[in-house]
Amino acid sequence: MIIPDPQITLEQQRAELCLELLNLEPLYVEPEIDPVDAARDSLHREGYAAKLRQLRRRLDEVDEALLRLARGEYGQCAWCGGGIDAARLEAYPAAALCIGYATRAEMEAEQDAA
């Protein structure tokens, strides 16, 4: 199996995310006339904000992965310092955590949200 060059993969992902951010339909909210329109606009604003947060978070992850690559730390878990499995990096090139710590972080986040 040939593993793609992470530099190229991450730069491509970064370009795609930047393009997606640029092409994100601008938020336009009609002046609130009645409660139905106000509710629709509120849902539209929430959806727009959620999409914007998601794209920016993913862009931040890719930028951080590019920094780790430049520092020679790409492929090392940010928590334990161990290696991140090549299959994980191929599936998710911006991965900063090994699968064990990624699972642990997700569980902690779920507990914090509850």
C-alpha positions in Angstrom: 0.0 0.0 0.0 1.3 3.4 -0.9 0.7 6.1 1.7 0.1 9.6 0.2 2.6 12.4 1.0 1.0 14.1 4.1 2.3 17.5 3.0 0.5 17.3 -0.3 -2.6 15.8 1.3 -2.8 18.4 4.0 -2.2 21.3 1.6 -5.0 20.0 -0.7 -7.3 19.7 2.3 -6.4 23.2 3.4 -7.1 24.6 -0.1 -10.5 22.8 -0.2 -11.5 24.1 3.2 -10.5 27.7 2.3 -12.5 27.5 -0.9 -15.4 26.1 1.0 -15.2 29.0 3.5 -15.0 31.5 0.6 -18.0 30.0 -1.1 -20.1 29.7 2.0 -23.2 31.6 1.2 -23.1 34.9 3.0 -25.5 35.2 5.9 -28.4 37.5 5.0 -31.2 37.8 7.4 -34.5 39.4 6.4 -35.8 42.1 8.7 -38.0 40.3 11.1 -41.6 40.9 10.1 -43.5 38.1 11.8 -42.7 35.3 14.3 -42.6 32.6 11.5 -40.0 34.6 9.6 -38.1 35.4 12.7 -38.0 31.6 13.6 -36.8 30.7 10.1 -34.1 33.4 10.2 -33.0 32.2 13.6 -32.6 28.6 12.3 -30.8 29.9 9.3 -28.4 31.9 11.5 -27.8 28.8 13.7 -27.1 26.6 10.8 -24.8 29.1 9.2 -22.9 29.6 12.4 -22.5 25.8 13.0 -21.2 25.3 9.4 -18.8 28.2 9.8 -17.5 26.8 13.2 -17.0 23.3 11.7 -15.1 24.6 8.7 -12.9 26.8 10.8 -12.2 24.0 13.3 -11.2 21.6 10.5 -9.0 24.3 9.0 -7.3 24.8 12.4 -6.7 21.1 12.6 -5.1 21.0 9.2 -3.0 24.1 10.0 -1.8 22.4 13.2 -1.0 19.2 11.3 1.1 21.2 8.8 3.0 22.8 11.8 3.6 19.4 13.3 4.9 18.2 9.9 7.3 21.2 9.7 8.6 20.6 13.2 9.1 16.9 12.5 6.4 15.9 15.0 3.8 14.7 12.4 2.6 11.2 13.3 3.3 11.5 17.0 0.5 11.6 19.5 0.2 15.0 21.1 -0.7 13.5 24.5 1.4 10.4 24.9 4.2 11.0 22.3 3.7 7.6 20.8 3.2 6.9 17.1 -0.1 7.4 15.4 -1.0 4.4 13.2 -0.4 4.9 9.5 -3.9 3.8 8.7 -5.3 6.5 11.0 -3.2 9.1 9.4 -4.2 8.0 5.9 -7.9 8.2 6.9 -7.5 11.4 8.9 -4.3 13.2 7.9 -4.8 16.0 10.5 -5.0 13.5 13.4 -3.1 14.8 16.5 -3.9 11.9 18.8 -3.4 8.1 18.6 -6.6 6.2 18.6 -6.4 5.4 22.3 -6.1 9.0 23.3 -8.6 10.2 20.7 -11.2 7.7 22.2 -10.4 8.9 25.6 -10.7 12.6 24.6 -14.1 11.9 23.0 -15.3 10.1 26.2 -14.2 13.1 28.3 -15.9 15.5 26.0 -19.1 13.5 26.2 -18.9 13.5 30.0 -18.3 17.3 30.0 -21.3 17.8 27.8 -23.6 15.7 30.0 
